Amino acid sequence: MADIDILAPEKKAKKQGCSLICGVDEAGRGPLAGPVYAAAVILPEHFDLPGLNDSKKLSPKKRELLDQLIREQAISFCIASASEQEIDEINILQATFLAMKRAVSGLSTVPDIVLVDGNRDPGLSIKTECIVGGDAKSASIAAASILAKVARDKVMQQLHEQYPMYCFDKHKGYPTKLHYEKISEYGVSPVHRKTFLKKYFAGKAQ
């Protein structure tokens, strides 16, 4: 069981007759580089995930520990992404929805309901409930947030090894001072989101 009471949405869904409850969350909407990730997780009725919480409130070490436990205990889970190219082509919101759809469709078990973090419905073909701040209110969404975050961080580490000059291992692609300095020094890489940098380069041109 979780250390904090973040099972209210699951309890509500069960009262509505839903037994297989899936949580969905994303990681990486804000960065200037790298893909956006989403995870879908169906937890069993009884689980042992000590300290389960919103991934942003956990240390990297705690996230990795919980990531392993979630993978071991989940009835089903799937992690998916949308690339930098897809983000530039269809915008970050639609790319996030695309990653969520891929994650849910990749589950080995079809859930009765999907609990999605946020207030925007991704347009799944399954009954969906959007929960603002869901990663701190729903155990299923919190678990999904951890899987998505850990998976994306690992990819950014790989991109760091491929493009070490950008220091992706430090900022994970987010718009930090260091990241902008590296972009100014080395230009845009193939894994940067071009649409995210238009305003930056427009300001530079003035």
Buried (B, 14 or more C-beta within 10 A) or exposed (E): EBEEEBBEBBEBBBEEEBEBBBBBBBBBBEBBBBBBBBBBBBBEEEBEBEBBBBBEEBEEEBBBBBBEBBBEBBBBBBBBBBBBBBBBEBEBEBBBBBBBBBBBBBBEEEBBBBBBBBEEEBEBEEEBBBBEEBBBBBBBBBBBBBBBBBBBBEBBEEBBEEBEEBBBBEBBBBBBEEBBEBBEEEEBBEBBBBBBBEEBEEEEEE
